[in-house]
Amino acid sequence: MEKKLAMMEVERFAIHDGPGIRSTVFLQGCPLRCPWCANPESQTIGKKRMYYEKKCTGCGRCLENCPNHALNVQDGKLVCDKKLCTQCGNCQKACLNDAVSFSGIEMSVEEVKQAVLRDRDYYEESGGGVTISGGECFVQFDGLMQLLKAFKEENLHTAVETCGQTKLEYIKEAFPYIDLFLFDLKHVDPERFHEVTKGSLADILNNIKYIANEDPDKIVIRVPVVPDFNYDDKTIHGILSFAKEQGIKEVHLLPYHTFGINKYHQMGIPYPMKATESLTNDDLEDYKKIGEDMGLHIKIGG
């Protein structure tokens, strides 16, 4: 039976998610809870109501069209009672200013494949392909496998962006259908990693070791560099050394940013790192030099 995928979107003409021009398929669901996550709407599966306060004129049409009376105005702002909201979408349909939207859609594997194939010529000309991202794409493993096999039947280059928090057996099963793993490694201290992200570093390291042992050219380590978490010499040096030990040749250092903060506002949830300033590419130049001295190819940014 064809799998229905819980997802956010298919982004066309992506240039930071692997080689060449690509389409990136964003699936929902993630086992980690990183406080700097730029896509909080992707963490759980299902529709998320997004409210753009700056676009709202206070006309009241959404209140009039809400069958469950989940909306009201408090201190001049529209407030949604999430216990009453059934995600029916009437508020979005009633709004004339696009102040309300819903993130989260269902698509079949065939629908995703056809969306991706629209740009086959660009993939072939640029050496690109399709990248499956998230959230964490391994959360929806059955659907992920159907996607990978469908793309491989079309001879497309496939990449996955993964936090690595998944079963080794899933990595092994998917391995033949994936040309490139863009694999996050956020820390080398298991206790600190679990404290901040709620994940298991041991599982992630084992998955990296398996891929690197099978084919070290098939994996790129990506490090979101975050102040007060891993933005220090010891941690970054440890990550670079681990990559080197596994025979991995390429590491991307991704400076922390606050681009996703508006999504937290739109979802009505607090941004956990509002007091943390963004890093710049220049802030990571010293770490780039350290990695290059180890013989690694280091790139700052995605």
C-alpha positions as CSV (number, residue, x, y, z in Angstrom):
1,M,0.0,0.0,0.0
2,E,1.3,3.4,-1.0
3,K,2.4,5.5,2.0
4,K,0.9,8.9,2.8
5,L,3.7,11.1,4.1
6,A,3.3,13.8,6.8
7,M,5.4,16.7,5.5
8,M,5.8,20.4,5.2
9,E,6.8,21.0,1.6
10,V,8.9,20.2,-1.5
11,E,11.3,23.0,-1.9
12,R,12.5,23.5,-5.5
13,F,15.9,24.9,-6.6
14,A,17.7,24.2,-3.3
15,I,21.5,24.8,-3.5
16,H,22.6,24.1,0.1
17,D,21.3,20.6,0.6
18,G,23.8,18.6,-1.4
19,P,25.6,18.9,-4.8
20,G,24.1,20.8,-7.7
21,I,20.5,22.1,-8.0
22,R,18.1,20.0,-5.9
23,S,14.6,19.5,-4.7
24,T,14.4,19.1,-0.9
25,V,11.5,17.1,0.6
26,F,10.8,18.2,4.1
27,L,9.2,15.5,6.3
28,Q,7.6,16.0,9.7
29,G,8.7,14.4,13.0
30,C,11.9,14.6,15.0
31,P,13.1,12.7,18.1
32,L,15.4,15.5,19.3
33,R,14.3,18.8,21.0
34,C,17.2,21.1,20.1
35,P,16.4,24.6,21.6
36,W,17.8,26.3,18.5
37,C,15.6,24.4,16.1
38,A,14.7,26.7,13.2
39,N,11.7,24.6,12.2
40,P,9.7,24.0,15.4
41,E,6.6,23.1,13.2
42,S,8.5,20.1,12.0
43,Q,9.1,18.5,15.4
44,T,5.8,16.6,15.6
45,I,3.5,15.2,13.0
46,G,0.3,17.0,12.1
47,K,-1.0,20.4,11.1
48,K,0.3,23.4,13.0
49,R,-1.7,26.7,13.1
50,M,0.6,29.7,12.2
51,Y,-0.6,33.2,13.1
52,Y,1.1,36.2,11.5
53,E,0.3,39.0,13.9
54,K,1.7,41.8,11.7
55,K,-0.7,40.9,8.9
56,C,-3.8,40.8,11.2
57,T,-6.1,43.8,10.9
58,G,-8.4,42.6,13.7
59,C,-11.4,42.4,11.3
60,G,-12.9,39.5,13.3
61,R,-13.8,37.3,10.3
62,C,-11.9,34.4,11.7
63,L,-13.8,34.6,15.0
64,E,-17.1,34.6,13.2
65,N,-16.1,31.5,11.1
66,C,-14.7,29.4,13.9
67,P,-17.2,26.6,14.6
68,N,-15.6,25.7,18.0
69,H,-15.2,29.3,19.3
70,A,-11.5,28.6,19.8
71,L,-10.5,32.2,18.9
72,N,-10.8,35.3,21.0
73,V,-9.1,38.7,21.3
74,Q,-7.0,39.5,24.4
75,D,-5.2,42.9,24.8
76,G,-5.8,43.6,21.1
77,K,-4.3,40.3,20.0
78,L,-5.9,37.2,18.5
79,V,-5.5,34.2,20.8
80,C,-6.3,30.6,19.9
81,D,-7.4,28.0,22.5
82,K,-5.5,25.0,21.3
83,K,-7.7,22.6,23.3
84,L,-10.8,23.8,21.3
85,C,-9.1,24.2,17.9
86,T,-9.6,21.2,15.6
87,Q,-7.4,22.6,12.7
88,C,-10.5,22.8,10.5
89,G,-8.9,25.7,8.5
90,N,-12.0,27.9,8.5
91,C,-10.0,30.8,10.0
92,Q,-7.5,30.6,7.2
93,K,-10.2,30.6,4.5
94,A,-12.0,33.6,6.2
95,C,-8.8,35.7,6.5
96,L,-8.4,38.3,3.7
97,N,-4.9,39.2,4.8
98,D,-3.2,35.8,4.9
99,A,-2.6,36.3,8.7
100,V,-3.4,32.6,9.4
101,S,-2.0,29.5,7.7
102,F,-1.4,25.9,8.5
103,S,1.9,24.1,8.2
104,G,1.7,20.4,7.5
105,I,0.3,18.5,4.6
106,E,-0.1,14.9,3.5
107,M,1.2,13.7,0.1
108,S,1.5,10.3,-1.4
109,V,4.9,9.0,-2.6
110,E,3.7,9.3,-6.2
111,E,2.7,13.0,-5.6
112,V,6.1,13.8,-4.1
113,K,7.9,11.9,-6.9
114,Q,6.0,13.8,-9.6
115,A,6.8,17.2,-7.9
116,V,10.5,16.3,-7.8
117,L,10.6,15.0,-11.4
118,R,9.4,18.4,-12.7
119,D,13.0,19.6,-12.4
120,R,14.9,16.6,-13.7
121,D,16.6,18.6,-16.4
122,Y,18.1,20.9,-13.8
123,Y,19.4,18.0,-11.8
124,E,21.0,16.4,-14.8
125,E,22.7,19.7,-16.0
126,S,24.0,20.6,-12.5
127,G,24.8,17.2,-11.0
128,G,22.0,17.7,-8.5
129,G,19.1,15.5,-7.4
130,V,16.8,15.2,-4.4
131,T,17.4,15.6,-0.7
132,I,15.1,14.2,1.9
133,S,15.1,16.3,5.1
134,G,12.9,17.2,8.1
135,G,12.4,17.3,10.9
136,E,14.2,13.9,10.9
137,C,13.4,11.9,7.8
138,F,14.1,8.5,9.5
139,V,11.1,9.1,11.8
140,Q,8.8,8.1,8.9
141,F,11.0,5.2,7.9
142,D,8.5,3.2,5.8
143,G,7.7,6.3,3.8
144,L,11.3,7.3,3.5
145,M,12.2,3.9,2.0
146,Q,9.4,4.1,-0.5
147,L,10.6,7.6,-1.5
148,L,14.2,6.5,-1.9
149,K,13.3,3.5,-4.0
150,A,11.0,5.6,-6.2
151,F,13.8,8.2,-6.8
152,K,16.3,5.5,-7.5
153,E,14.0,4.0,-10.1
154,E,14.3,7.4,-11.8
155,N,18.1,7.3,-11.5
156,L,18.1,10.4,-9.3
157,H,21.0,11.3,-7.0
158,T,19.7,11.0,-3.4
159,A,20.8,12.6,-0.2
160,V,19.3,12.7,3.3
161,E,19.8,15.3,6.0
162,T,19.7,13.5,9.3
163,C,20.4,14.1,13.0
164,G,21.3,10.5,13.1
165,Q,19.0,9.6,16.0
166,T,17.6,6.4,14.5
167,K,18.1,2.7,14.6
168,L,21.2,1.2,13.0
169,E,19.1,-1.3,11.2
170,Y,17.3,1.6,9.5
171,I,20.6,3.0,8.4
172,K,21.7,-0.4,7.0
173,E,18.4,-0.9,5.1
174,A,18.4,2.6,3.6
175,F,22.2,2.7,2.9
176,P,22.1,1.2,-0.7
177,Y,19.5,3.8,-1.8
178,I,21.3,6.9,-0.4
179,D,24.2,8.5,-2.3
180,L,25.0,11.1,0.4
181,F,24.4,11.4,4.1
182,L,24.4,15.0,5.4
183,F,24.9,13.9,9.0
184,D,24.6,16.2,12.0
185,L,27.1,15.7,14.8
186,K,26.4,18.3,17.5
187,H,28.6,17.2,20.4
188,V,31.0,14.6,21.7
189,D,29.9,14.6,25.4
190,P,27.0,12.2,25.8
191,E,25.7,13.7,29.0
192,R,25.7,17.3,27.7
193,F,24.2,16.2,24.4
194,H,21.3,14.4,26.2
195,E,20.8,17.2,28.6
196,V,20.2,19.8,25.8
197,T,18.7,17.7,23.0
198,K,17.2,14.7,24.8
199,G,19.1,12.4,22.3
200,S,21.5,9.5,22.6
201,L,24.9,10.3,21.3
202,A,26.1,6.7,21.4
203,D,23.4,5.7,18.8
204,I,24.4,8.6,16.6
205,L,28.1,7.8,16.8
206,N,27.5,4.2,16.0
207,N,25.5,5.2,12.9
208,I,28.3,7.4,11.7
209,K,30.9,4.7,12.2
210,Y,28.8,2.3,10.2
211,I,28.4,4.6,7.2
212,A,32.1,5.7,7.4
213,N,33.3,2.1,7.5
214,E,31.1,1.2,4.5
215,D,32.0,4.2,2.4
216,P,33.6,7.4,4.0
217,D,32.9,9.3,0.8
218,K,29.2,8.9,1.3
219,I,29.0,11.1,4.4
220,V,29.5,14.7,5.2
221,I,29.5,15.8,8.9
222,R,27.6,18.9,9.6
223,V,28.0,20.8,12.9
224,P,25.5,23.4,14.0
225,V,27.8,25.6,16.1
226,V,25.8,27.0,19.0
227,P,26.9,29.4,21.8
228,D,26.8,27.9,25.3
229,F,26.5,24.4,23.8
230,N,29.4,23.5,21.5
231,Y,31.0,26.8,20.6
232,D,34.3,26.1,22.3
233,D,37.7,24.8,21.3
234,K,37.5,21.4,23.1
235,T,34.1,20.4,21.7
236,I,34.8,21.5,18.1
237,H,38.2,19.9,18.1
238,G,36.7,16.7,19.4
239,I,34.1,16.6,16.6
240,L,36.8,17.3,14.0
241,S,39.1,14.6,15.4
242,F,36.2,12.1,15.4
243,A,35.5,12.8,11.8
244,K,39.2,12.4,10.9
245,E,39.4,9.1,12.8
246,Q,36.5,7.7,10.8
247,G,38.1,8.6,7.5
248,I,35.5,11.2,6.8
249,K,36.8,13.9,4.5
250,E,34.3,16.8,4.7
251,V,32.9,18.8,7.6
252,H,30.5,21.7,7.4
253,L,30.4,24.2,10.2
254,L,27.0,25.9,10.5
255,P,26.9,29.1,12.5
256,Y,24.0,29.5,14.9
257,H,21.3,31.9,13.6
258,T,17.8,33.1,14.7
259,F,16.1,32.9,11.3
260,G,13.4,30.6,12.8
261,I,12.4,32.9,15.6
262,N,9.3,34.2,13.8
263,K,8.0,30.6,13.5
264,Y,7.9,30.4,17.3
265,H,5.9,33.6,17.5
266,Q,3.5,32.4,14.8
267,M,3.0,29.1,16.7
268,G,2.5,31.0,20.0
269,I,5.4,29.3,21.8
270,P,8.4,31.0,23.4
271,Y,11.8,30.9,21.6
272,P,14.2,29.2,24.1
273,M,17.3,31.1,23.0
274,K,16.0,34.6,22.6
275,A,19.0,36.0,24.5
276,T,21.6,34.3,22.3
277,E,23.2,36.3,19.5
278,S,23.8,34.8,16.1
279,L,27.3,33.8,15.0
280,T,28.9,34.9,11.8
281,N,31.0,33.0,9.3
282,D,34.0,34.9,10.6
283,D,33.4,33.5,14.1
284,L,34.2,30.0,12.8
285,E,37.3,30.8,10.7
286,D,39.7,29.6,13.4
287,Y,37.9,26.2,13.6
288,K,38.0,26.0,9.8
289,K,41.8,26.4,10.0
290,I,42.0,23.7,12.7
291,G,40.1,21.3,10.5
292,E,42.1,22.1,7.4
293,D,45.3,21.4,9.4
294,M,44.0,18.0,10.1
295,G,43.6,17.4,6.4
296,L,39.8,17.8,6.4
297,H,37.8,19.8,3.8
298,I,36.0,22.4,5.9
299,K,33.1,24.5,4.7
300,I,31.4,27.2,6.7
301,G,27.7,27.3,6.0
302,G,25.4,24.7,4.4
